[in-house]
Amino acid sequence: MGNVLGPVLDLHRPLRREEPLTNPGSFDELHRKCKEVFPQQMEGVKLIINKALSSHFQVTHTIHMSTVGQSSYHFNTTYVGDRQLSPTETFPMLVGDIDSGGSLNAQVLHLVAERIRTKAIFQTQQARFVTWQFDGELRGDDYTATLTLGNPDVLSQSVIVVAHFLQSVTSRLVLGGEMVYHRRPGEEGAIVTLAGKYTALKWVATLNIGYGGAHASYYHRANEQVQVGVELEANTRLQDTTFAFGYQLNLPQANMVFRGLLDSNWCVGGVLEKKLPPLPVTLALGAFLNHWKNRFHCGFSVIVG
């Protein structure tokens, strides 16, 4: 008569629920997890003072005394609005930075609709405009589409157009691509790059590959204290390939974070950050040594606020 209990038993078997797809984020943040592990280059002495004037307005003073280049002073202002989408995203946002040489950097971020974000970037070098860029981003439930116009000039008929698209294929896999088109008198071309990102429970693997080269990164969180990252970049035009290994060590009981790196150019470096509670002060000490070029530089910074 056959097994008549099989279908009945299958009805009581728990169904496997598929995880819902989420927004993949922006294309520029594909390698962010890995890059956060690496220490930032620092040299000389830097003093940073942050002051919140209100819940919407903040100013920052930065004094940098360099041993390699020219010393500088930066004055930065930030204004944030009332519409907060997440702990790190508030709209509208206006950011301005001017240095002692008269160069200005300005950014304006605005949420036009619930899913549409816009950004404008302006950069001047003393009295001359060098960058003007306009971005538009559409964020769906499981995809992100971005269009960027860089330095559009109708008179000289030159423009740079960058298009990004990311799609969440599964709850862990993201696929997408980038197209960069540039045009100026006597020259025109386009470059297409494909991208993929896989996110597991404790690691993230990302790959960008195209005609201009490849960029691969791997991030792994060993435990609550140790994180490591590996990055590989290959440039077909320059015929150059670089490899870098970075790690981050968190010591929460001592309020300390250490980041180190080692790359294929025989460069070794590290940055140690130490918070001094209850004071709003963070100290940072960094040193970098390039064995290939026999070059060494170190830096010290104090962040208040």
N, C-alpha and C positions, 0 to 999 in steps of 0.2 A: 504493500500500500504506500510505501515511501515514508519519508520523515515529515509528518504533518505538524510536528512541534517546532520545526525550524523557523518558519515564518512568524510563529507566535513569540519565540524567544528573541527574534530580531527586533520585534516591536519594543521590547524592554531594554534593548541595548542603548546606552546613552549616545545621543547624536553629537558629532564633533562640530562645535561652533567655530566658524571662521572669524578671526579678529577683524574688526572694521578697519577700513583703509583711512589713513590720516593724511594731512597735508605734508608734502615732502620738504617744505621750506624753500629757501632761495638757492639758486645755483652757486652763488659765491660762498655759501656755507657748507658745501659738500665735504671739504677737508678740515672743517673747523675743529672737530674733536681732536684730531691728530696735532694740529698746529698749536693748540692751547697747551700741549705738553712741553713744547720747546721753549727755552728761555729767550727773552727779547735782548737784542744787542744793546749794550749800554757802555758808555765811557764818560769820563769826566765826573763832575759833581752836578747834581740836579736837585732843585728844591721845588716841590709842587704844593700849593696851598689851595684847597677847595673850600668854598664858602657858600652855603645855601642861604640866599636872602629871603626866600619864601618857599612855599611848596611848589611853585612853578618856575622859579628863577634861581640860577646858580652861576657863580663866576669862579674861574680858576686862574691862578697866577703861576707861571712856570719860569724859573730862572735856571739856565743851563750854562755852566762854565766848562767849555770843552778844551781838551788837550790836543785834539786833532784838527778840528775846524774852528769856525768863528763862534764865540759865545753869543747867546741870544736870550731874548725875553719874549714870552708869549702870554697874551691875554685872551682867555676863552670865556664865552658866555653861552649859556644853554637855557632855553625856555621850553617848557613842556606844557601841554594843554590838560584838559580834564578827561578826555576819552582814553581809558586804559583798557587795552585788549588782553594784556598779560603783565606779569611783574616786570618785564623788560621792554614792553612796547606801550608807549603813550603818544597820542596824537592830539593836535599837531605838535611838531618839534622843530625848533629853530636853533641852529648851532653856528656860532661865529668864532673865528680865531684870527688874531692879527699879531704879527711879530714885530720886533724892534726895527726890522728893515722895511716895514711898510707893506709886506705881503699879506694878503687876506684870503682865508678859506671860509666859505659859507655853505651851509646845507639847510634845505627846507624839506621837511617830510610832512605829508598830509594824507589823511584818510578820506578820499573822495566819496567812497561808498563802503559798504560793509566788507566787500571783497576786493576793492580796488585801492591800491596805494600808489602815491606819486612821490617823486623825489627830484629836487633840483640842486645841482652842485655848481658853485662858481669859485674860481681860483684866480687870483691876480698875483703878479710878480712886480712889486712896487706899483707903477701906474699902468701896467699893461696886462690885459686879460690873456690868460694862457689856457684856461679850461672853462667850458660851460657845457653842462651835461644835464639831460632830462630823462628820467626813468618813469616807466609805468608798469605796475605789477598787478596781475590778477591771480588771486589765491582761491582755488576751488576746494571742495571737500577732499580730493585726492590728487590734485595737480596744481602746478604753479607755472604761469606764463609771464615772461618779462620782456619788455622792449626798451632799449636804451638808444638815445641819440647823443653822440659825442661831438662837440665842436661843429655844429652845423653852420655853414657859411654859404649863403645864397649867392653872394657876389663872386666868390672864388670857386663856387660849385664843388665844395669839399664837405664830406660828412663821414662819420663812423657810425654804423648801425650794428647793434649787438642784440640778438634774439636768443632767449633761453626758454627751455621747456622741460619740466620734470613731471613724471607720472609715477604714482605709487602703484606698482603692479601687484604686490602682496603687502602684508603688514610689515615685512622685513626688507623687501627689494624695491629699489627706486631706479628707474631708467629715464634717460633724457638726453638732451643734446644742446649744443651751442653753435650759432652761426655768427661769424664776425665779417661784416662787409665794410670796406673802406673805399672811398673815392676821392681823388684830387686830380688836378690837371695833369694829364699824361700818365696816370696810374689808376688802376682799378683792380680789385680782387676780393676774394672771399675765402674763408677758412671754416670748415665744419669739424666739430669735435663731438664725439659721443661720450656719454658718462653713465656710470652705474655705481650704486651704493647698496651694500648689504649690511644690515644692522642686526647683530645677534644680542644675546643677553649681556655679554661682557666684552664684546669686541665689535669693531666697525671697520669694514674694508671698502675702499673707494678707488675708482679707476676712471681717469679721463684719457681718451686716446683719439688722435686725429692726425691730419696731415702735418701739423707743426711739431708733433712729438707726443709724449705720454707723461702723465702724472698719476702716480699710484701712492696710496697711503694706507697704513694699517694702525689702528688704535686698539689697545687692550688694557682693560682695567683688571689688574691682578687681584687687588683687594681694596679696602677703604683707604689705604695709605699709599699704594704704589700704582702708578699708571705709566705705560710705555707707548711710544709711537715710532713708526718707521715710515720714511718718506723717500720716494724715488722719482726723479724728474729727468726726462730725456728730451733734448732739443735737437730736432733733425737739421734745422737751419744752421745752428752753431756747431753741430757735431759734438755735443757735450752732454754728459750724463753725470748726475750727482746723486749721492746716497747719504741719508742722514738718519741717525738714531737719537731719540730723545726720551727722557724719562722725568717723571715728577714724583716727588716724595712729600707726602703730607704728614706733619707732626702736629695734630690738633691740640694735644696737651701742652705743647711748647709754643703754640701760635706761630709755627714756622712752616714755610713751603720752600722746597729746593727743586730747581729745574736744571737739568744738564743736557748736553748734546755732544755728539761725535759724528763728524761727517767725512766724506771721501776726500775732501780737500785738506785733510789732516788738521782740522780745526776742532779744538776742544774748548768747551766753555760751560759756565754754570752761573746761576743767579740764586741767591738766598734772600728770602723775604721774611721779615720778622715784625709781627704786630706787637704793640705795647699797650694792651688794655690796662686800665680803663681810658687811657689817653687815646685820642683819635689819630695816632701816629703809626706809620709803617716805614720801616727801614729796609733798604735793599742794597745788597753788595754783589757785584758781578765781576767776573774776569773771563777773558777769552784769549786763547793762544792759537795762532796759526803757524804750525810747524813748517809748512811748505814755504811760506813767505817770511818766516822768522819775524813775526809781528805779534806784539802783545799789547793789550789795552785792558784797563779795568775801570769800573765806575761805581759811584756811590750815590744813592738818592734818598731823599726824605720826603714822605708824603704826609701832609697834614690835612685832616678832614675826610 
